[in-house]
């Protein structure tokens, strides 16, 4: 019995499978290195591995901010829940979505250093999106205080808009109504 040659579709499927496995291995290695080196300064350069390591470092800080905001003993009464953004939200520059009792949804972007935060503020002028600076060396209390300060600023703006006849957003992609 002779062995049949794989079809083009089979070869393409096998190539996609190999690519997915390689990408998963790169992601796992980057995640491991990011966790091991989370206390190091961001790596300069444009290599794929450096980019992945910096991406995972940033994701670790996003998770940290969500954990700090949701901590029962510290959570302000107006803060209902903080969660990581969905893929669609993340693609629009949103890292964290915060549900509040008095101002609807508030949106946060997390940056790992003050320079990156300032650059983001200059290039992304979105009034409804706050920027929180969280880096591995920062104490949890400082990160939490910075996040609450930024959320208070956003809450004040949202409540002012409601007083002026607007209503708070109820979805991350929904603008305030009636403005």
Secondary structure, 3 states (H helix, E strand, C coil): CCCCCCCHHHHHHHHHHHHHHHHHHHHHHHHHHHHHCCCCCCCCCCCHHHHHHHHHHHHHHHHHHHHHHHCCCCCCCCEEEEEECCHHHHHCCCCEEEEECCCCEEEEEEECCHHHHHHHHHHCCCCCEEEEECCCCCCHHHHHHHHHHHHHHHHHHHHHHHHCCCECCCCCCCCCECC
